[in-house]
Amino acid sequence: MRIATYNVEWFNNLFDDEGNLLDDMGWSGRQDVRRADQIAALGIVFTALDADAVLIVEAPDHNGRRTTVGALENFAATMELRARRAVVGFANNTQQEIALLYDPDALSARHDPQGAPTGKKGSADAPRFDSVFRWDIDVDAESERITFSKPPLELAMEAASGARFRMIGVHVKSKAPHGASTPDEIMRVAIQNRRKQLAQCIWLRQRVAAHLRAGDPLIVLGDFNDGPGLDEYEKLFGHSGVEIVLGADEADPALRLYDPHAREALQGPLCAKPATARFFLAEEMRYLSALLDYIMVSPDLHARDPAWRIWHPFDDPKLYAIPELREALITASDHFPVTLDIEL
């Protein structure tokens, strides 16, 4: 079985309110990319992936006018994909939903949120992801109210073989200091945002630990906007959010998640690191590569000897050797898919 995570930049811009593809020469939202070109590129990429399930980060919007499921299922039908059924969790207000496209002949997927809902008061004990988490993020003996702008998608999965497992799709909040102008203000906002992000990862880690203690086969995947050694604030806080979710400091191996790309990044700042995203820095006229997307698995799934792959056309010679796919991966998004091949 192949499971993938893919952040599709501005996927929402490719659909009208009825969920139909806008296959025209209008601008897509991606820099200098037309809608028709991004749609064609996405069709090539999704067809090449041929995944049984794809966690889509930045999926089309779900609101009073639009539906994520309708848009994604229309896309799958147009591209004749096996993964043709969609499921979404709690909607958000960012036009970037978290959703799953999957092949109903290979597996079933059901939105199955865990934890208790809370009011505004919140809870420090892993509440439901659309609720409020209480955590002291600035060490002032007063807990703050933490929420997800994009609540993680919790899924109960069952393969056609009968194997059952849990999946949590993630898009953790960015640390960018939006609205700040002076150097001091930028630092203050960046530190505050980093604290909130780490609190979200602690919340997620509580849920992960509960599943691992219960013996649930678990896959946590998506875009963390974070990773070991990604920025200077990691030294201030001691850990990245990815390390928190992985349980890197857990003494008991049974309570740790595994991702080989995160493990490579943890080797040290001077070691070569894999990358899953590529952004153009206009002020420096160059590209920045970053490891942001992960597929983490529980120890029992790791024991099945799965294979990970980052579909980065400049890092994977087999992808680079196929010009149509190489160009499609570059045109489709600023992130590249990550896949996990596993026997289930």
Phi, psi and omega in degrees: 000140178248125177241136185229156167235139186209117173271112182259108184296126177054042176301324183302327184290352184267005184231151170271182184293342178270001179085012178272145180291135176268076186275074184220188184264016173291160181288141187275336191113330171286145183301118175061028179240127177282153181301315182300323182288320178292320178299314179298318180296317179296323177299318179295316183293311181296323178294318179293322179299317181046048185274151173285330178208135179235117172281116183258115175268139187066043176291163180305152187296152174233111180210199182294340181252329187244156174231131179297314184299314181299316180296313183293322180289329173294318177299313181298320180293318179298319182271359179056051181271147171297317178284089191241356178254140183239151174219142180229158180257228179288126179290156177230180184255023187252000185064019179224090181276167171250122185218165178235129167259131183214160179272110183293345175280340183259331182195167174243153181219131182226130175297121187219074183295142179251165178087161182272140173291151180232161169275200181295337182295321177081182181211148177267004185245075173038063177291175177301147190290349174263012183253203184243130177256134179257124180205141178276100186268345182238019172053047177245016179069010176236124181283144178259160177272118181250132175229160173265127171290334177229088183304131178306148180266114179259127186232139168264119186246145173219122178284162179300335178287347184101351179293132180249144177205165178256149176224136175235116178266134192231140165221091185283146185303140177292153180264004185299134182278068182296138176089347180275147183236313181278158179303317180296320180292319178300316180295316182297313181292320180297318179293318179297317179295322179295320178299318179295320180296317179295324176295320175299320180291326174296317176303311179297320179298322177301317179293317179301312182299321179297318178294318181294321177295329179279354180079022180281126169300131191221137172235124175246123187214156178139200184254116181264355185046036188193164176175163181304126176074017186286325180213174186288343183284345178299323178297324180294320185259348175091334183216156167272162177297327179298317179297323178298311182294321178296333187076040186301332182265003180293131179290327183270115180302334181293345181255013179252143169269163182230135170215121186294329181287322174297320180297319177299317182294332181283354182292337179144159185294336183267357179277147176295137182241143173291164180224144178240358182215156184215116185241142179270125177263100187298322183291337180251356179053047177207170178260144174248128177256145183212150174264104185237338189249135188222155166232104183260139182232154177287161183304323181293324176286324176299327180293346178277005176059055179287166179239128178260152175209131171263124184273061180262114188293340180266351179250348183241107184302325181293323177290318181298330184284353178249094187307317182298316180289320179303311181292324179296317180298324180286322183282327190292322185195167174273356172249159175246148180295153170238134180238155175231119175258123187212146175277119179229000000 
